[in-house]
């Protein structure tokens, strides 16, 4: 089992925190903390897009940290009922972010929509440049996600953004195709550092192509629609041109980005000295200020260089 609040980082520079408990012995209060999302297992994807230790904890919480995510607020999360479009949105293809069943798509400088795959839930109306701003619920969104009542979602960029898209290291099994570091121009386009004529393109169906001067020479089967990692099989053109007609493969491996400097923390609220509520975990580049009733204990520290220091592991005994 993974200890409560044990933290992990992924290759995109985000932080994950195992769910845990906060207890106050003198009042008998005990509060479960976290979202219960499954923790990705060790090397879930061939490209290593998740490189955390295999987790046997009951659940975990994605708290971001890469600087490429969005956050949305405006509805109160619930442990039951349908998922809600509030939380941390992760980038997919350019101008597209995802959260659970929801997709946020930018369609213009000041135009964006949130959809659940069936219909539009909310539409950007004001407050900034897409995707940031106020999204007002459609009649469908009101009926489906707020018992018919109006609501507005406030979407903001993650603190410390924008973050970087990781580069990928390409190795070749045989022949003369280019092994190199392929750096991103976007989340789906990559070019070799030493020769920009060698590129990788991730397609909308999740397949990906290794190209030279625009000609596809090797292809990865369907996988992530926003990360190019995996094994690319040379096609007939690639075999003929770069390995005397013989098969070869390209192995594309992510070069992990570091979680930016900051803290994973909880927000603990007391009422008359008694533990009342615990929210989080959250991530921020600096801890919020405490008050006489609201406290923000840090559970993990990132130095911004790849070092992750666990501060609290296991149940947090809150003294009050």
C-alpha positions as CSV (number, residue, x, y, z in Angstrom):
1,X,0.0,0.0,0.0
2,X,1.1,3.6,-0.6
3,X,1.1,5.8,2.4
4,X,-1.5,8.6,2.7
5,X,-0.4,11.8,0.9
6,X,2.6,10.1,-0.8
7,X,3.4,12.1,-3.9
8,X,4.5,11.3,-7.4
9,X,5.4,13.3,-10.5
10,X,4.6,12.5,-14.1
11,X,6.6,13.2,-17.3
12,X,4.7,16.4,-18.1
13,X,5.8,18.0,-14.8
14,X,2.6,17.5,-12.9
15,X,2.1,16.3,-9.3
16,X,-0.1,13.5,-8.0
17,X,-0.8,13.0,-4.3
18,X,-2.2,9.8,-2.8
19,X,-5.4,10.2,-0.9
20,X,-5.1,10.3,2.9
21,X,-6.8,11.2,6.2
22,X,-6.6,14.1,8.7
23,X,-7.5,13.3,12.3
24,X,-7.9,15.5,15.4
25,X,-7.6,13.2,18.4
26,X,-9.1,15.4,21.0
27,X,-12.3,16.0,19.1
28,X,-12.6,12.6,17.4
29,X,-12.9,14.2,14.0
30,X,-11.5,12.1,11.1
31,X,-11.8,13.4,7.5
32,X,-10.9,11.6,4.3
33,X,-9.1,13.9,1.8
34,X,-8.7,13.5,-2.0
35,X,-10.6,12.8,-5.1
36,X,-10.3,9.0,-5.4
37,X,-8.9,9.1,-9.0
38,X,-7.0,5.9,-9.8
39,X,-3.3,6.4,-9.6
40,X,-1.6,5.5,-12.9
41,X,0.6,2.4,-12.6
42,X,4.4,2.3,-13.2
43,X,5.1,3.0,-16.9
44,X,1.5,2.9,-18.0
45,X,2.3,3.9,-21.5
46,X,5.3,2.6,-23.6
47,X,6.6,6.2,-23.9
48,X,6.8,6.5,-20.1
49,X,4.3,9.3,-20.0
50,X,3.6,8.3,-16.4
51,X,6.8,7.2,-14.6
52,X,5.5,7.1,-11.0
53,X,5.7,4.0,-8.8
54,X,3.0,1.4,-9.1
55,X,0.3,2.5,-6.6
56,X,-1.8,0.2,-4.5
57,X,-3.5,3.2,-2.7
58,X,-7.3,3.4,-3.0
59,X,-7.0,6.6,-5.0
60,X,-5.1,9.8,-5.6
61,X,-5.5,13.4,-6.6
62,X,-4.1,15.2,-9.7
63,X,-3.0,18.6,-8.5
64,X,-1.2,19.9,-11.6
65,X,2.1,21.8,-11.5
66,X,3.2,21.7,-15.1
67,X,1.9,25.2,-15.9
68,X,0.1,23.9,-18.9
69,X,-3.3,23.2,-17.2
70,X,-6.4,25.2,-16.6
71,X,-8.6,25.3,-13.5
72,X,-12.4,25.8,-13.3
73,X,-14.7,26.7,-10.4
74,X,-18.3,27.5,-10.1
75,X,-20.0,24.3,-9.0
76,X,-19.6,22.4,-5.7
77,X,-18.1,18.9,-6.3
78,X,-20.1,16.0,-5.0
79,X,-19.2,12.4,-4.2
80,X,-22.3,11.2,-5.9
81,X,-24.2,12.1,-9.1
82,X,-22.7,12.9,-12.5
83,X,-19.1,14.3,-12.9
84,X,-19.0,18.1,-12.9
85,X,-16.9,20.4,-15.1
86,X,-14.9,21.8,-12.2
87,X,-11.3,21.0,-11.4
88,X,-8.0,20.8,-13.3
89,X,-8.1,20.5,-17.1
90,X,-5.2,18.9,-18.8
91,X,-4.0,19.9,-22.3
92,X,-4.7,17.5,-25.2
93,X,-4.3,18.8,-28.8
94,X,-3.7,22.5,-29.4
95,X,-6.6,24.6,-28.1
96,X,-8.2,21.5,-26.5
97,X,-8.2,20.6,-22.8
98,X,-9.9,17.6,-21.1
99,X,-11.4,17.0,-17.6
100,X,-13.2,13.7,-17.0
101,X,-15.9,13.5,-19.7
102,X,-15.6,17.1,-20.6
103,X,-13.7,18.9,-23.4
104,X,-12.9,22.6,-23.5
105,X,-12.3,23.7,-27.0
106,X,-11.0,27.2,-28.2
107,X,-12.6,28.2,-31.5
108,X,-11.5,31.8,-31.6
109,X,-9.7,34.6,-29.8
110,X,-12.6,35.2,-27.5
111,X,-14.6,32.0,-28.3
112,X,-14.6,28.7,-26.5
113,X,-17.1,26.0,-25.4
114,X,-17.2,23.2,-22.8
115,X,-18.9,20.0,-24.0
116,X,-19.6,16.7,-22.4
117,X,-19.6,14.8,-25.7
118,X,-23.4,15.1,-26.0
119,X,-24.0,18.8,-26.0
120,X,-22.5,22.2,-25.1
121,X,-22.5,22.6,-21.3
122,X,-21.2,26.2,-21.1
123,X,-20.0,28.9,-23.5
124,X,-17.3,31.6,-23.0
125,X,-18.9,35.0,-22.7
126,X,-16.5,37.4,-21.0
127,X,-13.5,37.9,-18.8
128,X,-10.5,37.3,-20.9
129,X,-8.9,35.7,-23.9
130,X,-9.9,32.1,-24.7
131,X,-9.6,29.7,-23.0
132,X,-9.6,31.9,-19.8
133,X,-12.7,33.7,-18.7
134,X,-16.3,33.2,-17.7
135,X,-18.3,30.3,-19.2
136,X,-22.1,30.7,-18.8
137,X,-24.1,27.5,-18.7
138,X,-26.4,26.6,-21.5
139,X,-29.9,25.4,-20.8
140,X,-28.6,21.8,-21.4
141,X,-25.8,22.4,-18.9
142,X,-28.2,23.9,-16.3
143,X,-30.6,20.9,-16.6
144,X,-27.9,18.2,-16.6
145,X,-25.5,19.5,-14.0
146,X,-27.2,22.0,-11.7
147,X,-30.9,20.9,-11.3
148,X,-32.0,23.5,-13.9
149,X,-30.4,26.4,-12.2
150,X,-28.0,28.9,-13.9
151,X,-24.3,28.8,-13.2
152,X,-21.1,30.3,-14.4
153,X,-17.7,28.6,-14.6
154,X,-14.6,30.7,-14.0
155,X,-11.7,29.2,-16.0
156,X,-8.2,30.4,-15.2
157,X,-4.7,29.4,-16.3
158,X,-2.6,27.5,-13.9
159,X,-0.4,29.6,-11.7
160,X,3.1,29.9,-13.0
161,X,2.1,29.1,-16.6
162,X,2.7,28.7,-19.4
163,X,4.7,25.5,-18.9
164,X,6.8,23.7,-21.4
165,X,5.9,20.7,-23.6
166,X,8.4,17.9,-23.0
167,X,10.9,16.9,-25.7
168,X,11.3,13.3,-26.9
169,X,14.4,11.2,-27.5
170,X,14.3,9.1,-30.7
171,X,16.5,6.1,-31.2
172,X,16.6,3.9,-34.3
173,X,16.9,0.1,-34.3
174,X,18.8,-0.1,-37.7
175,X,19.6,2.0,-40.7
176,X,20.2,5.7,-41.2
177,X,16.9,7.4,-40.1
178,X,17.7,10.3,-37.7
179,X,18.2,9.5,-34.0
180,X,18.0,12.8,-32.1
181,X,16.1,14.9,-29.6
182,X,12.9,16.0,-31.1
183,X,11.7,19.3,-29.6
184,X,8.0,20.5,-29.7
185,X,6.6,23.4,-31.7
186,X,3.2,22.4,-30.2
187,X,1.7,19.4,-28.3
188,X,1.5,17.5,-31.6
189,X,4.4,18.7,-33.8
190,X,8.1,17.9,-33.1
191,X,11.3,18.4,-35.0
192,X,14.8,17.0,-34.6
193,X,17.2,19.4,-32.9
194,X,19.9,18.8,-35.5
195,X,17.8,18.7,-38.7
196,X,14.3,20.3,-38.7
197,X,13.4,18.3,-41.9
198,X,12.9,15.3,-39.6
199,X,9.6,15.6,-37.8
200,X,7.0,13.8,-35.8
201,X,3.3,14.5,-36.1
202,X,0.6,13.2,-33.8
203,X,-2.7,12.6,-35.6
204,X,-6.2,13.3,-34.2
205,X,-7.0,9.5,-34.2
206,X,-4.0,8.9,-31.9
207,X,-1.7,7.5,-34.5
208,X,1.6,9.3,-35.1
209,X,4.0,9.6,-38.1
210,X,7.8,10.0,-38.3
211,X,8.5,12.1,-41.4
212,X,11.4,13.3,-43.5
213,X,10.8,16.4,-45.5
214,X,7.0,15.8,-45.2
215,X,7.1,12.2,-46.4
216,X,5.9,9.6,-43.8
217,X,8.6,6.9,-43.3
218,X,7.4,5.2,-40.0
219,X,4.1,5.1,-38.1
220,X,3.0,4.5,-34.5
221,X,-0.3,2.7,-34.1
222,X,-3.2,4.6,-32.4
223,X,-2.3,5.8,-28.9
224,X,-2.3,9.2,-27.2
225,X,-3.6,12.0,-29.4
226,X,-1.3,14.5,-27.7
227,X,1.9,12.6,-26.9
228,X,4.2,11.0,-29.6
229,X,5.9,8.4,-27.4
230,X,5.9,4.7,-28.5
231,X,7.3,2.4,-31.2
232,X,7.2,3.5,-34.8
233,X,7.3,0.8,-37.5
234,X,9.0,1.8,-40.8
235,X,6.8,1.6,-43.9
236,X,8.0,0.4,-47.3
237,X,9.3,3.9,-48.2
238,X,11.2,4.1,-44.9
239,X,12.6,0.6,-45.3
240,X,13.8,1.2,-48.8
241,X,15.2,4.7,-48.2
242,X,16.9,4.3,-44.9
243,X,17.7,0.6,-44.3
244,X,18.3,-1.1,-47.7
245,X,14.8,-2.4,-47.9
246,X,14.9,-4.0,-44.4
247,X,12.5,-3.4,-41.5
248,X,13.4,-1.0,-38.7
249,X,11.8,0.7,-35.8
250,X,12.0,4.1,-34.1
251,X,11.7,4.2,-30.4
252,X,10.3,7.5,-29.1
253,X,10.7,8.2,-25.4
254,X,9.6,11.2,-23.4
255,X,12.3,13.4,-21.7
256,X,10.4,14.2,-18.4
257,X,9.8,17.8,-17.5
258,X,10.2,18.8,-13.8
259,X,7.3,19.9,-11.6
260,X,7.7,23.6,-11.2
261,X,8.8,24.9,-7.8
262,X,6.0,24.9,-5.3
263,X,4.0,23.0,-2.7
264,X,1.4,20.4,-2.5
265,X,-0.8,21.3,0.4
266,X,-4.1,20.9,2.2
267,X,-6.6,23.6,3.5
268,X,-7.7,22.8,7.0
269,X,-10.5,24.7,8.6
270,X,-11.4,24.8,12.3
271,X,-14.6,26.0,14.1
272,X,-14.0,27.0,17.7
273,X,-10.7,25.0,17.7
274,X,-12.3,21.8,16.4
275,X,-11.4,20.3,13.0
276,X,-14.3,21.2,10.6
277,X,-13.3,20.6,7.0
278,X,-10.3,19.6,4.9
279,X,-9.9,20.5,1.2
280,X,-7.4,19.5,-1.4
281,X,-4.7,18.5,-2.0
282,X,-3.8,21.6,-4.1
283,X,-0.7,22.8,-5.8
284,X,0.7,26.4,-5.7
285,X,4.0,28.1,-6.3
286,X,3.7,29.6,-2.8
287,X,1.7,28.6,0.2
288,X,-1.4,30.7,1.0
289,X,-1.3,32.7,4.2
290,X,-2.9,31.1,7.3
291,X,-5.6,32.8,9.4
292,X,-6.8,32.1,12.9
293,X,-9.2,29.4,11.6
294,X,-7.9,28.3,8.2
295,X,-4.5,26.6,7.8
296,X,-2.4,25.3,4.8
297,X,-0.1,22.5,5.9
298,X,2.4,21.5,3.2
299,X,2.6,17.8,2.4
300,X,5.1,17.9,-0.5
301,X,7.8,20.3,-1.8
302,X,9.0,20.6,-5.4
303,X,12.3,22.4,-5.9
304,X,11.6,23.0,-9.6
305,X,14.6,21.0,-10.7
306,X,13.1,17.5,-10.5
307,X,13.5,17.1,-6.7
308,X,10.3,16.1,-4.8
309,X,10.5,16.1,-1.0
310,X,7.8,14.4,1.0
311,X,6.9,16.5,4.1
312,X,3.9,14.6,5.5
313,X,3.2,10.9,4.7
314,X,0.5,8.8,6.3
315,X,-2.4,10.2,8.4
316,X,-2.1,13.8,9.4
317,X,-2.8,14.2,13.2
318,X,-4.1,17.7,13.5
319,X,-3.4,19.2,16.9
320,X,-5.8,22.2,16.7
